[in-house]
Amino acid sequence: MNDSKPQEPANKRGAARLAAVQALYQMELTGAGLLEIVTEFEDLRLGKEIDGETYLEADNDWFRSTLSGVIKLQKTIDPVIHEALPDSWPLRRLEILLRAILRAGVFELVKRKDVPSVVVINEYVDIAKAFFDGDEWRMVNGLLDHIARNINSDDPSLRALEKTEIKSVEQVDTSPPEELNQG
């Protein structure tokens, strides 16, 4: 997977986004804690060779920040996603991986003001395309676009998310993300 030429910072961020989604998925599936997952990914996966494939190096700070930010803000992120979904599709009905993609995407849209929303949306659409053969990427595109367009609105869920401070990985509650029972 790696060429001999140096990897661009944007590619390292893309690898960090992918790793954050995989880590969120693994945390929800297995119940593993944040510090355990960060250690596993940084020590054993990111930029390492696994089964003959060399994984791209990731921007570890971007990975940690995205992962810890989603964990810290999940109870605020989930209502934002829930409100953007049709009434017939509560958040708990979505596949774990799709929830992880949307959570990370919403986190970046709201908290990463230095990254254009079109870049964030495209990155997470590409991640969805990598994992799903169907139209899930369209759902990711539509929901993240809808949320991005409403960021400057008076939506109370978005206002709460924007105001929440993010801590470093070491300061975040290290328990795995909870599934919110939203109907």
Residue pairs with C-beta under 8 A, 6 or more apart in sequence:
1 53
1 54
1 55
1 56
2 54
2 56
2 57
7 56
7 57
9 59
11 56
12 56
12 57
12 58
12 59
12 62
13 58
13 59
13 62
13 123
14 56
14 123
14 126
15 46
15 55
15 56
15 57
15 58
15 59
16 58
16 59
16 60
16 62
16 63
16 66
17 62
17 66
17 104
17 108
17 123
17 124
17 127
18 58
18 127
18 130
19 41
19 45
19 46
19 58
19 63
20 63
20 66
20 67
20 70
20 104
21 97
21 100
21 101
21 104
21 124
21 127
22 41
22 100
23 37
23 38
23 41
23 63
23 67
24 67
24 70
24 99
24 100
24 103
24 104
24 177
25 96
25 97
25 100
26 32
26 37
27 33
27 34
27 37
27 71
27 176
27 177
28 96
28 99
28 100
28 176
28 177
28 179
29 96
30 176
31 176
32 40
32 176
33 174
33 175
33 176
34 67
34 68
34 71
34 169
34 172
34 173
34 174
34 175
34 176
35 169
35 170
35 174
36 174
37 67
38 63
38 64
38 67
38 169
41 63
42 60
42 63
44 50
45 55
46 55
46 56
46 57
46 58
46 60
46 63
47 54
47 55
47 56
47 57
47 58
48 54
48 55
49 55
64 168
64 169
65 166
66 104
66 107
66 108
67 169
68 166
68 167
68 168
68 169
68 172
69 107
69 111
69 166
70 77
70 103
70 104
70 107
70 177
71 172
71 173
71 177
72 164
72 166
72 167
72 172
72 173
73 107
73 111
73 161
73 164
73 166
74 103
74 177
74 178
74 180
75 178
75 180
76 157
76 160
76 161
76 164
77 103
77 106
77 107
77 110
77 161
78 91
78 103
78 180
78 182
79 157
79 180
79 182
80 106
80 110
80 147
80 155
80 157
80 158
80 161
81 91
81 99
81 102
81 103
81 106
81 143
81 147
82 90
82 91
82 180
82 182
83 155
83 157
84 143
84 146
84 147
85 91
85 94
85 143
90 182
90 183
91 99
91 180
91 182
92 179
92 180
92 181
92 182
92 183
94 102
95 136
97 131
97 132
98 128
98 132
98 136
98 139
98 140
101 124
101 127
101 128
101 131
101 140
102 124
102 140
102 143
102 144
103 177
104 124
105 120
105 121
105 123
105 124
105 140
105 144
106 144
106 147
106 161
108 115
108 120
108 124
109 117
109 120
109 121
109 144
109 147
109 148
109 151
110 151
110 158
110 161
110 162
111 161
111 162
111 166
112 120
117 144
117 148
117 151
120 144
120 148
121 140
121 141
121 144
121 145
121 148
124 140
124 144
125 137
125 140
125 141
125 144
127 140
128 136
128 137
128 139
128 140
129 137
147 158
150 158
151 158
151 162
